[in-house]
Amino acid sequence: MSKAKAVKHPAKPSSALPEEPEWAAFVALDWADRKHVWKLAVAGSRERQAGELEQSPEAVDVWACQLQRRFGGRPVAVAVEQSRGALVYLLMKYPHLVIYPIHPTTAARFREALYPSGAKDDPGDADVLLALLCHHREHLRPLQPDTPETRLLQTLVEDRRRLVDEKTRQKNRLTDRLKMYYPQALQWFDLNTAMAREALRRWPTLQELSRNNPAKLAKFFREHNCHNEERIQQRIQQIYAAAPATRDLAITQSGAAAVQAYVSLIDALERHISELDRQIGEVAREHPDYAIFAGLPGAGPVLIPRLIGAFGTDRARYRDAAELQRYSGIAPITERSGQSQWTHFRFRCCKFLRQTFHEFATHSLAKSEWARAYYELQRERGKSHHAAVRALAYKWIRILFRCWRDRVPYDERIYLESLRRRKSPCIPALAPMVAVTRVEWKQVGGFSRLSVKNS
């Protein structure tokens, strides 16, 4: 990354963990759908208490207020085996409760290390979480919620991804059902289009479609933005010449009902996705870090909000770029055993975060000169497509981390010049660059950024 920095240099976040408060007590909550088992240890004593807590806002409020009164509002550390969810959201509103999310794998392996027998009379999960919290807190990180607008954006983009995935599932089900009794529809229509779904809603079988006269079919195609007359006539001829895949009424009638249901579900999902896109766009444009990510090559209205959410607002959230590379799953894992060493894909990670950086790296190939050159270099070295994209994403995270930390928008020309100065292996693959004669500061969207003037 170029050594260019913003006019006002923000303080770099310290890698040291903040000093702990003087704890009043430590609590472990074993989460369940209806009731939670809790274990409490008073700080500085051997006193232990246990109880049950119902999963309701009223019960949690009473329990949290009792802790506040008992310990005079002093901080209480609470270990839970999740970082998000109903219980965490209930506890977040109490300032005296400091939440320590513990990964389920961490808790399971700690239990196995302490109690390898797996017997039923071994201590419960709450005991294991409490032991982790009391004796190994230096390996845990307290939950530090981001700003409300950032958390809203993070939730919205993840919700959108779930709806897109659900739409894909319904489309696959629609495709499978059509293959059973109406495969011609997959040749004539693109299921991603509104025209295809409208045609299937009106005429869910070949027999129903072919009963229409040519003029009605031609009008339907024109109303759905198909204006190529030759293509329209060809499609009509294919409809009349087609033969049913089956005449079994049990298959065609049930298939027609299922297809119309899938079409309705896909249409509803598209409407909700469009509404989410509108909300996400509004929230993203108002976010203080929007200008940092808005000019990234290949990042559009879908990826910009996801990248903002991936980094967040708290500059102390990640100690360095390497921590984000590992957390996102972009960085590979190197394992060693005896004289052997091997590197492999990181399986345990935040999948949505990895997908965000992977998709951004893919989209940058068409818009960034150096990104395309770097990708081609990785392919020449024998890496598969996805491995090469992950290698590019790994590099992009380092660049974006510097921009995000310093609050400086990315500038492709400055980075290209930086690569040339460092004689990067990507340079031979790049087109000749116009000589840079002047570099000056400009104000863009409230941020100071370097502008390169070419001779």
Secondary structure, 3 states (H helix, E strand, C coil): CCCCCCCCCCCCCCCCCCCCCCCCEEEEEECCCCEEEEEEEECCCCCEEEEEEECCHHHHHHHHHHHHHHCCCCCEEEEECCCCCHHHHHHCCCCCEEEEECCHHHHHHHHHHHCCCCCCCCCCHHHHHHHHHHHCHHHCCCCCCCCHHHHHHHHHHHHHHHHHHHHHHHHHHHHHHHHHHCCHHHHHCCCCCHHHHHHHHHCCCHHHHHCCCHHHHHHHHHHCCCCCHHHHHHHHHHHHHCCCCCCCHHHHHHHHHHHHHHHHHHHHHHHHHHHHHHHHHHHHHHCCCHHHHHCCCCCCCCHHHHHHHHHCCCCCCCCCHHHHHHHCCCCCEEEEECCEEEEECCCCCCHHHHHHHHHHHHHHCCCCHHHHHHHHHHHHCCCCHHHHHHHHHHHHHHHHHHHHHHCCCCCHHHHHHHHHHCCCCCHHHCCCCCCEEEEEEEEECCEEEEEEEEC
